Amino acid sequence: MGGEQRGKEQQVFSVYSQIGGEFLRKHSRPDGLRNGTLIVRVPSSAIAHHVTLLRGEILSRMAPLLPPGMITDIRTRVGELE
């Protein structure tokens, strides 16, 4: 991954942490950025479903803090949180 992409990823991760609230900070971690899609790691399919339901709210809270079009979608990935 190039330095520019890594910089964008870190910017998105930071904003996700800022807007996430206690629940998202405790139960999810930003895991990657692929073509405008934020990949979020969660510990269970139940949490993945919850994050999916919150997708619109998360995107709308992130949008004013990022360049236009940087994030267009959120996908979840079930796995161990680090």
C-alpha positions in Angstrom: 0.0 0.0 0.0 1.4 3.4 -1.0 2.0 6.2 1.4 -0.9 8.3 0.1 -3.4 5.5 0.5 -2.0 4.7 4.0 -2.5 8.4 4.9 -6.1 8.4 3.7 -6.7 5.2 5.6 -5.4 6.7 8.9 -7.5 9.8 8.4 -10.6 7.7 8.0 -9.7 5.5 11.0 -9.3 8.6 13.1 -12.6 10.1 12.1 -14.4 6.7 12.7 -12.9 6.7 16.2 -14.1 10.3 16.8 -17.7 9.8 15.7 -18.2 6.2 16.8 -19.5 6.6 20.3 -18.9 4.2 23.1 -20.6 1.2 21.5 -18.6 1.3 18.3 -15.4 2.1 20.0 -15.9 -1.0 22.3 -17.2 -3.4 19.6 -15.6 -2.5 16.3 -12.3 -1.5 14.8 -11.7 0.1 11.4 -9.7 -2.5 9.4 -9.2 -1.2 5.9 -10.2 1.2 3.2 -10.8 -0.1 -0.3 -12.1 2.1 -3.1 -14.2 4.3 -0.8 -15.4 1.4 1.3 -14.5 1.4 5.0 -14.0 -2.2 6.2 -14.9 -2.5 9.9 -13.9 -5.5 12.0 -16.5 -6.7 14.6 -16.5 -9.7 17.0 -19.8 -11.3 16.0 -22.4 -11.4 13.3 -24.9 -9.7 15.7 -22.6 -6.7 16.0 -22.0 -6.8 12.2 -25.8 -6.6 11.7 -26.0 -3.7 14.1 -23.2 -1.8 12.4 -25.0 -2.4 9.1 -28.2 -0.9 10.4 -26.1 2.2 11.6 -24.3 2.5 8.2 -26.3 5.6 7.1 -25.8 7.4 10.4 -22.1 6.6 10.5 -21.6 7.8 7.0 -23.5 11.0 7.6 -21.5 11.8 10.7 -18.2 11.1 9.0 -18.9 13.0 5.8 -18.4 16.6 7.1 -15.0 15.5 8.6 -13.6 14.0 5.4 -13.0 15.1 1.8 -16.1 14.6 -0.4 -16.4 11.0 -1.7 -13.6 9.6 0.5 -16.1 7.1 2.1 -19.1 5.9 0.2 -19.9 2.6 2.0 -19.2 0.6 5.1 -18.8 -3.2 5.2 -18.2 -5.4 8.2 -15.8 -8.3 8.7 -16.3 -10.7 11.6 -13.1 -11.5 13.5 -11.1 -10.9 16.6 -10.6 -7.3 17.7 -7.0 -6.4 18.4 
